[in-house]
Amino acid sequence: QVQLVESGGGLVQTGGSLRLSCIVSGRTVSALTMAWFRQAPGKEREFVAAIRRNGGHTYYADSVKGRFTVSKDNGKNTGSLQMNSLKTEDSAVYYCAAGSGVILSSLRYASAYDYWGQGTQVTVSS
């Protein structure tokens, strides 16, 4: 059974940084495409970033490109999302997701992922 547990959320001021972590159990991250999604109150869940299982290529939503960095550590079996230059509009619950059969054309869609974490709150204050 694959489980994902996020941590690292919190309250930060505009311009600050946070690092989210996603501990994976039950499957090695090297075999998984991992992604981060977020959902703000009253809004749909949206894609933030992903890193593919093969080659580790990364993909970002335009709104976070240049500010966020997605990565994974095969040795620690974790995924991470480094968030810099945070803005108030980045406030949301952030979810870690993973899947073994995610194809390139679908990696920005939540339905492509088999496994999800419980979410961690990120609040950016002005």
C-alpha positions, 0 to 999 in steps of 0.5 A: 500500500502506497502512502504519501505524507506531506509536511512543511506547510505554515504561515509565511510573509510575502516574499518568504520561502517554504519547503514542502516534503512528501514522504513516500512509503510502499513504493520507491520514488524512482518508479513514480512520477510525483506532482504537487497540486494546490487548492484554495477555498472556493477554487478547483484543485490546480497543478503546480509542478511535477517531476517524471519518474524517467529522467526526472524532467520537471514541469511547472505551472506558469504561475510558479515557474522561476519561483518553485522547484520540484525535486525528489530524493531516491535515497530518502524516498521523498519528494519536495517542493521548494517555494521561494518569493511567495505571494498571497495568491500562493495560499492554498492547501498543497497536495503531494501526488504520485503515479506509476503510469503517468504519461506526459500529456496527462501529468497536469491533471489530478486524475492521472495520479493514483496516490495522494497525501492528506494535504498541508496548508500554506498561508502567505500573508501580506 
